[in-house]
Amino acid sequence: MKVQNTNANEEDFRLFERDSFLGLEKVVHWSWCRKPTVRSAFLFAVLLAWVPLALLAAFQGGAWGPTLARSLLLDVGVYVRFFIAVPLLILAPAYCSSEIRDIVKHFLEAKLVKESEQERFSENFAKLQRRRDWRWMDWILLALAYAYIALVTIQVVPHLPDSWRTMGPEGHRGPTAAGWWFVLVSWPLYSFALFRFLHRMSLWWRFLWGVSRLDLQLNAAIPDGAGGLGFLGLSLTPFLWPAFAIAASVAGMLANLALQAGASVVGYRVSVFVFAGCNVGLFVGPLLFFINRLWEARRQGELNHALLAGRQIRQYEQEWIRKTPAREDLLSVQDFSAVIDLNSTVYNVRRIFMVPVQWRQIVSLIACTLLPFLPVAALEIPVAEIFQRIVKLVL
């Protein structure tokens, strides 16, 4: 694949959006399968995953039962998963597509990829696009979702406490009518949407790994503090919503444990922070592939600019100290500003970061990951105390 062809077809730079959803657009001719909107994704998730649950639970008396666990309408986790997480995960690939496409294009537009490596760059990307567009991939991901759910159902459901999902004697409980819909439709929809997005993330990881192996034209003196790769930090912006969606689903499960089983929220704090670290690592992780490249750029930049600065200082001393010229208006001499400009460039070289991302971008990602857990923590800790602890951590 030639670079010229890739540049001519900018739409070929899409890595996240596939314009398909299980091939349904060919069967039912729904336009939202190709480009879902917020409203269509929300209606699809609610009408398919939640409304039948409510109807079946009401038919068996589980919509509003005698306890929280036996009341579907009081199940916080269900609302969070199907009203928030699933729509966001369905929208995530299309939402991330345009910004990720611009980032991919910038590698070539900024001449970061040497001309001798541009064909490898394009071939690597084309290979990933073929994997994205493989028509069986969605069905494989759906099969994996069902396999995972079947394993959990067989191993866990018989031992779950009585709820709107399960009924029967302890140790031999099985799904209710609503529980069967949850196992066969609602839960697979969430798992498929999650696996589908994680598959797109795996392509992003593989793309950046391949780019990091190329001979890149990095310059440590570029003011972005990342040798010209600072734009990669922009990739975290479109990932804020999927990070929030994944975290919200976990927070919903924790809320159910606290409300229905009386579990201590504080007792799960280590698990929450471990999850938050994994969630942030999912999006920041591929940027670590460039550590060696940035280290080499910094080392080479320091050597080159040290040599240049030494030559400049020797010329400066020869002109202004050893000859001691009798000039009165020293402030207007360009030699002084040239020394200052070079010193500023040397400072930029020495302050280069080993990971092409800014702290404020990471903080935003951490905030979106932890935000869904604040209402859960408020079940046990006063809101004022929560904010006091946050202020102490920030300051």
C-alpha positions as CSV (number, residue, x, y, z in Angstrom):
1,M,0.0,0.0,0.0
2,K,1.5,3.3,-1.1
3,V,1.6,6.3,1.1
4,Q,0.1,8.5,-1.6
5,N,-3.0,6.4,-1.7
6,T,-3.4,6.6,2.0
7,N,-3.1,10.3,2.0
8,A,-5.6,10.6,-0.8
9,N,-8.2,8.7,1.1
10,E,-8.4,10.3,4.5
11,E,-11.4,8.1,5.5
12,D,-9.0,5.1,5.4
13,F,-7.4,6.4,8.6
14,R,-10.4,5.3,10.7
15,L,-9.5,2.8,13.3
16,F,-12.4,2.7,15.7
17,E,-15.5,3.1,13.5
18,R,-16.6,0.2,11.4
19,D,-20.0,1.4,10.2
20,S,-21.6,-1.9,11.3
21,F,-23.3,-3.4,14.3
22,L,-23.5,-7.2,14.0
23,G,-24.5,-6.7,10.3
24,L,-28.0,-5.6,11.4
25,E,-27.9,-2.6,9.0
26,K,-28.2,-5.1,6.1
27,V,-31.2,-6.9,7.6
28,V,-33.4,-4.2,9.1
29,H,-32.0,-1.2,7.2
30,W,-31.6,0.8,10.4
31,S,-29.3,3.8,9.7
32,W,-28.3,4.1,13.3
33,C,-26.5,0.8,13.1
34,R,-23.9,2.6,11.0
35,K,-23.9,5.9,12.8
36,P,-25.7,5.7,16.1
37,T,-26.8,8.9,17.8
38,V,-27.2,9.5,21.6
39,R,-31.0,9.1,21.4
40,S,-30.9,5.9,19.2
41,A,-28.3,4.2,21.3
42,F,-30.2,5.1,24.5
43,L,-33.5,3.9,23.1
44,F,-31.9,0.7,21.8
45,A,-30.3,-0.2,25.1
46,V,-33.4,0.6,27.2
47,L,-36.0,-1.0,24.9
48,L,-34.0,-4.2,24.4
49,A,-32.3,-4.6,27.8
50,W,-34.5,-2.9,30.4
51,V,-38.1,-2.7,29.3
52,P,-38.6,-6.5,28.9
53,L,-36.9,-7.0,32.3
54,A,-39.4,-4.7,33.9
55,L,-42.4,-6.4,32.2
56,L,-41.2,-9.9,33.1
57,A,-40.3,-8.9,36.6
58,A,-43.7,-7.3,37.1
59,F,-45.5,-10.5,35.8
60,Q,-43.7,-12.5,38.5
61,G,-44.0,-9.9,41.3
62,G,-40.3,-8.9,41.1
63,A,-40.7,-5.4,39.9
64,W,-41.3,-4.0,43.4
65,G,-40.7,-6.8,45.9
66,P,-40.6,-7.0,49.7
67,T,-36.8,-6.3,49.7
68,L,-34.3,-4.3,47.7
69,A,-32.8,-7.4,46.2
70,R,-36.2,-8.6,45.0
71,S,-37.1,-5.3,43.4
72,L,-36.0,-4.7,39.9
73,L,-37.2,-1.1,40.0
74,L,-34.8,-0.4,42.9
75,D,-31.8,-2.1,41.4
76,V,-29.2,0.7,41.0
77,G,-26.8,-1.4,39.0
78,V,-29.4,-2.2,36.3
79,Y,-30.1,1.5,35.7
80,V,-26.5,2.4,35.6
81,R,-25.5,-0.4,33.3
82,F,-28.4,-0.1,30.7
83,F,-29.2,3.6,30.9
84,I,-25.6,4.9,31.0
85,A,-22.9,2.3,30.3
86,V,-24.4,0.5,27.3
87,P,-25.4,3.6,25.3
88,L,-22.0,5.2,26.0
89,L,-20.1,2.0,24.9
90,I,-22.2,1.7,21.8
91,L,-21.4,5.3,20.9
92,A,-17.7,5.1,21.9
93,P,-16.2,3.8,18.6
94,A,-18.0,6.4,16.5
95,Y,-17.2,9.1,19.0
96,C,-13.5,8.3,19.2
97,S,-13.1,7.7,15.4
98,S,-12.7,11.3,14.1
99,E,-10.2,12.4,16.8
100,I,-8.1,9.2,16.5
101,R,-8.1,9.6,12.7
102,D,-6.7,13.1,13.1
103,I,-4.0,11.8,15.4
104,V,-3.0,9.1,13.0
105,K,-2.8,11.6,10.1
106,H,-0.6,13.9,12.1
107,F,2.2,11.4,12.2
108,L,2.6,11.9,8.4
109,E,1.5,15.5,8.2
110,A,4.1,16.5,10.8
111,K,6.8,14.5,9.1
112,L,7.4,12.4,12.2
113,V,7.7,9.3,10.1
114,K,10.7,9.3,7.9
115,E,10.0,8.9,4.2
116,S,11.8,5.5,4.2
117,E,9.4,4.3,6.9
118,Q,6.1,5.7,5.5
119,E,5.3,2.6,3.6
120,R,5.7,0.4,6.7
121,F,3.5,2.9,8.6
122,S,0.7,2.6,6.0
123,E,0.9,-1.1,5.7
124,N,0.7,-1.5,9.4
125,F,-2.4,0.6,9.6
126,A,-4.0,-1.1,6.6
127,K,-3.5,-4.5,8.3
128,L,-5.2,-3.2,11.5
129,Q,-8.1,-1.9,9.4
130,R,-8.6,-5.3,7.8
131,R,-8.8,-6.8,11.3
132,R,-11.3,-4.1,12.3
133,D,-13.5,-4.8,9.2
134,W,-13.4,-8.6,9.4
135,R,-17.1,-9.5,9.2
136,W,-17.0,-12.3,11.7
137,M,-15.3,-10.3,14.4
138,D,-18.5,-8.9,15.9
139,W,-20.0,-12.4,16.1
140,I,-16.9,-13.9,17.7
141,L,-17.0,-11.1,20.3
142,L,-20.7,-11.9,20.9
143,A,-19.9,-15.6,21.3
144,L,-17.2,-14.8,23.8
145,A,-19.7,-12.7,25.7
146,Y,-22.1,-15.6,25.9
147,A,-19.4,-18.0,26.9
148,Y,-18.3,-15.8,29.7
149,I,-21.9,-15.4,30.9
150,A,-22.6,-19.1,30.7
151,L,-19.6,-19.8,32.9
152,V,-20.6,-17.3,35.5
153,T,-24.3,-18.4,35.4
154,I,-23.4,-22.1,35.9
155,Q,-20.8,-21.4,38.7
156,V,-22.4,-18.5,40.5
157,V,-26.2,-18.3,40.0
158,P,-27.0,-21.4,42.1
159,H,-25.4,-19.8,45.1
160,L,-26.7,-16.2,44.8
161,P,-29.2,-14.9,47.4
162,D,-32.9,-14.7,46.5
163,S,-33.5,-11.7,44.2
164,W,-35.6,-10.7,41.2
165,R,-33.1,-12.6,39.1
166,T,-33.1,-15.9,40.9
167,M,-35.5,-18.2,42.7
168,G,-35.5,-21.7,44.3
169,P,-33.9,-23.4,47.3
170,E,-30.5,-22.2,48.4
171,G,-27.7,-23.9,46.5
172,H,-30.1,-24.8,43.6
173,R,-31.5,-21.5,42.6
174,G,-32.2,-20.8,38.9
175,P,-33.1,-17.7,36.9
176,T,-36.6,-16.2,37.0
177,A,-38.3,-15.2,33.8
178,A,-36.7,-11.7,34.1
179,G,-33.4,-13.5,35.1
180,W,-33.5,-15.5,31.9
181,W,-33.9,-12.3,29.8
182,F,-31.1,-10.7,31.8
183,V,-28.8,-13.7,31.1
184,L,-29.8,-14.2,27.4
185,V,-30.2,-10.6,26.2
186,S,-29.5,-7.8,28.6
187,W,-26.2,-9.0,30.0
188,P,-24.8,-10.2,26.6
189,L,-25.7,-6.8,25.2
190,Y,-23.5,-5.0,27.8
191,S,-20.7,-7.6,27.5
192,F,-20.7,-7.4,23.7
193,A,-20.6,-3.6,23.7
194,L,-17.7,-3.7,26.2
195,F,-15.8,-6.4,24.3
196,R,-16.4,-4.5,21.0
197,F,-14.8,-1.4,22.4
198,L,-11.9,-3.3,24.0
199,H,-11.2,-4.9,20.6
200,R,-10.9,-1.4,19.1
201,M,-8.6,-0.4,22.0
202,S,-6.5,-3.5,21.2
203,L,-6.1,-2.2,17.6
204,W,-5.0,1.2,19.0
205,W,-2.4,-0.5,21.2
206,R,-1.1,-2.5,18.3
207,F,-1.0,0.6,16.0
208,L,1.1,2.7,18.5
209,W,3.3,-0.3,19.2
210,G,4.1,-0.6,15.5
211,V,4.7,3.2,15.2
212,S,7.0,3.1,18.2
213,R,9.2,0.5,16.4
214,L,9.7,2.8,13.4
215,D,12.6,5.2,12.9
216,L,10.8,8.4,13.9
217,Q,12.1,12.0,13.4
218,L,11.8,13.3,16.9
219,N,13.3,16.6,18.0
220,A,13.8,17.2,21.7
221,A,13.8,20.9,21.2
222,I,10.2,21.1,20.2
223,P,8.3,23.0,23.0
224,D,5.6,20.4,23.5
225,G,8.0,18.6,25.9
226,A,7.6,15.3,24.0
227,G,9.9,15.6,21.0
228,G,7.0,16.3,18.8
229,L,4.7,13.5,20.2
230,G,2.8,15.7,22.6
231,F,-0.2,15.5,20.4
232,L,-0.7,11.8,21.5
233,G,-2.0,13.1,24.8
234,L,-5.0,14.4,22.9
235,S,-6.0,10.7,22.4
236,L,-7.2,10.7,26.1
237,T,-9.9,13.2,25.4
238,P,-12.2,10.9,23.4
239,F,-11.6,8.1,25.9
240,L,-13.1,10.0,28.8
241,W,-16.6,8.8,28.1
242,P,-15.8,5.1,27.7
243,A,-13.7,5.3,30.8
244,F,-16.7,6.8,32.7
245,A,-19.0,4.1,31.3
246,I,-16.8,1.3,32.4
247,A,-16.3,2.8,35.8
248,A,-20.0,3.5,36.2
249,S,-20.9,-0.1,35.6
250,V,-18.5,-1.2,38.3
251,A,-19.7,1.5,40.7
252,G,-23.3,0.3,40.1
253,M,-22.4,-3.2,41.2
254,L,-20.7,-1.8,44.3
255,A,-23.8,0.2,45.1
256,N,-25.9,-2.9,44.9
257,L,-23.5,-4.7,47.3
258,A,-23.9,-1.8,49.8
259,L,-27.6,-1.4,49.5
260,Q,-28.8,-5.0,49.1
261,A,-26.1,-6.9,51.1
262,G,-25.1,-4.2,53.5
263,A,-21.4,-4.4,52.4
264,S,-19.0,-1.7,53.6
265,V,-18.1,0.6,50.8
266,V,-14.9,1.6,52.6
267,G,-13.9,-2.0,52.7
268,Y,-13.7,-2.1,48.9
269,R,-11.5,1.0,48.7
270,V,-8.4,-1.0,47.7
271,S,-10.3,-2.8,45.0
272,V,-11.7,0.5,43.7
273,F,-8.2,2.1,43.4
274,V,-6.9,-1.1,41.7
275,F,-9.7,-0.9,39.2
276,A,-9.1,2.8,38.7
277,G,-5.5,2.1,38.0
278,C,-6.3,-0.6,35.5
279,N,-9.0,1.6,33.8
280,V,-6.6,4.6,33.4
281,G,-3.8,2.2,32.3
282,L,-6.1,0.9,29.5
283,F,-6.0,4.3,27.8
284,V,-2.6,5.6,28.9
285,G,-0.7,2.3,28.5
286,P,0.0,2.5,24.8
287,L,1.7,5.9,25.2
288,L,4.4,4.1,27.3
289,F,5.7,2.4,24.1
290,F,7.5,5.7,23.2
291,I,9.6,5.9,26.3
292,N,12.7,4.5,24.6
293,R,12.3,6.8,21.6
294,L,11.9,9.9,23.8
295,W,14.9,8.9,25.9
296,E,17.0,8.6,22.7
297,A,15.7,11.9,21.5
298,R,16.5,13.6,24.8
299,R,20.0,12.1,25.0
300,Q,20.8,13.0,21.4
301,G,19.3,16.5,21.8
302,E,21.4,17.2,24.9
303,L,24.6,16.1,23.2
304,N,23.8,18.2,20.0
305,H,22.7,21.3,21.9
306,A,25.6,21.0,24.4
307,L,28.0,21.1,21.4
308,L,26.1,24.0,19.9
309,A,25.9,26.0,23.1
310,G,29.7,25.5,23.7
311,R,30.5,26.9,20.3
312,Q,28.2,29.8,20.8
313,I,29.6,30.7,24.3
314,R,33.2,30.6,22.9
315,Q,32.3,32.9,20.1
316,Y,30.4,35.1,22.6
317,E,33.4,35.4,24.9
318,Q,35.7,36.0,22.1
319,E,33.6,38.9,20.8
320,W,32.5,40.5,24.1
321,I,34.8,39.6,26.8
322,R,38.3,39.2,25.4
323,K,38.0,42.0,22.9
324,T,36.2,44.3,25.4
325,P,34.5,46.4,22.7
326,A,33.7,50.0,23.8
327,R,29.9,50.0,23.1
328,E,27.5,52.0,25.1
329,D,24.1,50.5,23.9
330,L,24.6,46.9,25.0
331,L,20.9,46.2,25.4
332,S,20.3,46.4,21.7
333,V,23.0,43.9,20.7
334,Q,21.5,40.8,19.1
335,D,24.3,38.5,20.4
336,F,22.8,38.6,23.9
337,S,19.3,37.6,22.7
338,A,20.8,34.8,20.7
339,V,22.4,33.4,23.8
340,I,19.1,33.7,25.7
341,D,17.2,32.0,22.9
342,L,19.7,29.0,22.8
343,N,19.5,28.7,26.6
344,S,15.7,28.5,26.3
345,T,16.1,25.8,23.6
346,V,18.5,23.8,25.8
347,Y,16.0,24.1,28.7
348,N,13.3,22.6,26.4
349,V,15.5,19.7,25.6
350,R,16.2,18.9,29.3
351,R,12.6,19.1,30.4
352,I,11.3,16.6,27.8
353,F,8.9,14.0,29.3
354,M,9.4,10.3,28.8
355,V,5.7,9.8,28.2
356,P,3.9,12.0,25.6
357,V,1.0,13.1,27.9
358,Q,0.4,16.1,30.2
359,W,-0.6,15.7,33.8
360,R,-3.9,17.6,33.4
361,Q,-4.9,15.1,30.7
362,I,-4.2,12.2,33.1
363,V,-6.0,14.0,35.9
364,S,-9.1,14.4,33.7
365,L,-9.1,10.6,33.0
366,I,-8.7,9.8,36.7
367,A,-11.5,12.1,37.5
368,C,-13.9,10.4,35.0
369,T,-12.9,7.0,36.4
370,L,-13.5,8.0,40.1
371,L,-16.5,10.2,39.6
372,P,-19.1,7.3,39.5
373,F,-17.8,6.1,42.8
374,L,-18.6,9.4,44.7
375,P,-22.3,8.7,45.0
376,V,-21.5,5.2,46.2
377,A,-19.1,6.5,48.8
378,A,-21.8,9.0,49.9
379,L,-23.8,6.0,51.0
380,E,-21.4,5.5,53.9
381,I,-19.3,8.7,54.1
382,P,-20.8,12.2,54.4
383,V,-20.5,14.2,51.2
384,A,-18.7,17.1,53.0
385,E,-16.1,14.7,54.3
386,I,-15.6,13.3,50.8
387,F,-14.9,16.7,49.4
388,Q,-12.6,17.5,52.3
389,R,-10.5,14.4,51.5
390,I,-10.4,15.3,47.8
391,V,-9.2,18.8,48.5
392,K,-6.5,17.4,50.8
393,L,-5.3,15.0,48.0
394,V,-5.3,17.8,45.4
395,L,-3.6,20.4,47.5
